[in-house]
Amino acid sequence: MVDKAFLAPALGRVTSGLFILSTGSGDRVSAFLASWVQQAGFEPPAVTVAVQKDRAVLEELRRNRHFCISILSPSSAQFLKHFAAGFEPGVDPFTGLEKGISRNGVPYVAQAHAHLECELLGEEAWSDHVIICGEVTGGECANLDEAPLTHVRRNGLSY
């Protein structure tokens, strides 16, 4: 059996970025703060995102099949607090925020460092999270001189 007292800080050293995943359109928009996003292919370009199984955004993502990933930077870090708590179904997470609309109709954080437009390719559930894979169909980087925001957790067994 693994000693979690030693495992937790070691696993927490796995660095990750800070992102806002959004899906839906019109009055059915959902979004959340994501940190487990990774490029997963070149041809077609693809990314994977880990989504906790009980998040409401997962059902909207399955229904809509399109999503955006807003990549945060130090200058867009103010969005962390806004999206960290999550949103109840039916609540527009972009109320009061400047948003862009992707070609597939999904909103994204307009002031983000960059954004990716994705189409759902598939999903797999191996643990308490579902890994979704999306083909990247569009995107843009607002500022190549600024680095994306990254973080390290103290405890790799919780957020």
N, C-alpha and C positions, 0 to 999 in steps of 0.2 A: 504494500500500500504506500502511496506517495505521501510524504509529509508536507501538508499544505502550508505550514509555516515557512518552509524553505521555498516551495514552489511559487507562492503568490508574488513575492518581490521579483523573482527571476522572470516569470511570465510577464509581469508588468513592464519589464524593460524592452519589450517588443514595441518599437515606435510605430505610431500611426499618424495619419493626417486628421484634419477636422473638416467635415463636409456637411452640407445640407442636402439630403435626398428629398426630392419632391416628385409627386405623381398626381395624375388627375387633371381635370380642366373645368372651367366654368365654376359652378358651385360645389363641385366634388373634388376639391384639392386637399391633399394631405402632405405633410412634410415632417421630417425629424432630423435631429443632429446625429450624424453617423461618423464613426471613426474607423471602422473596419472596411475600407475600400482599397482595392488593389487592381492594377492592370493585370489582365489575364490572357491577352492574346494580341497578335499583330495583324493577322489576316483571317477573318475580319478583326478590326480593333475591338477589344472587349475588356470589360471590367467585372469584378465580382464585388458584392456588398453583402455583409452579414447583417441580417435583420432579426431582432428578437422575435420569437414565434408568436407572442401575444400582442404585438403592435398592430393597431388598427390599420396603419398604412399598408400592411402586407396585402390585405384584401383589395384595397383600391389599386395597388400596383398590379395584382393579378388580373383585375378587371380591365384596367386601362392599357396594360402591356407596354407603356412608355414611361420613362422617368428621366429626370435631370439630376445631375450632381453638381452642386455649387461648391467650388473649392475655395476655402477660406484662407486668408492671409492675416498678418498682424493688423493691417488697415481695415479689415472687415471682421475683426474678432468680436465686435459688438453684437453680432448675430448669434453668438454662442448661447448667451443667456436666453434670448428670445425663443430659440428652438429647442433648448435642452429639456424643458419640462414636458414637451409633447403637447398634442392637441386632441381634444375629443372629436369624434366623427361629426362632420357638419360645421366645424369651426374653421374658418379660412385662416391658415397660418400666416398669410401674407398681408393681413389687414394692417394698414398703416406703414407698410414697407414698399419701397420702390422695387418692382419686379420686372423681369424680362419675360417674354413668352417665346418658347422654343418653336421650331418649325412643326413639331408634333403636338403643339398646343399646351405643353406643360410649363408652368411658371418656374422661374429660378430667381435666385437673389441677384439683382442687377448690379449691386456693388461688390460682388464676390471677385476674387482674384481671377477665377476662370470658371467655366461651366462646361459640362459634357451632356450631350443629348443622347439618350440610350433607348434601345428597344429590347424588351425582355426576351432572352433566348431560352432560359430554363431556370430551374431551382432544384436544390437538394437540401434536405434536413438531416444533419448528422448529430446535432447536439441541441442545446436550448435556443439556437439560432438557425435560421434558414439562410443558405447561401444562394443569392440570386446572381445570375450572370446576364449581362446586357451587352449587346453589340453597340458600340459607340458610332452614332450616325451623324454627329455634328458636334460643334463646340467652338469655344473661343477663349483665348487668354488675354486678359485686359492689360497686364503689366508684366513683361518678361523680366524686369529688373527686381521685382519683389519675390521673395520666397514664399511658398505655401506654409501655412501654419501646421506645426506638428506638436505632438505631445507624447509623454511617457507617463504611465500610471504607476502609482506606488504599489497597487495590489492588482495582480493579473487575474484575480478571480471575481472581480466586480467592477462596475463602472466607477 
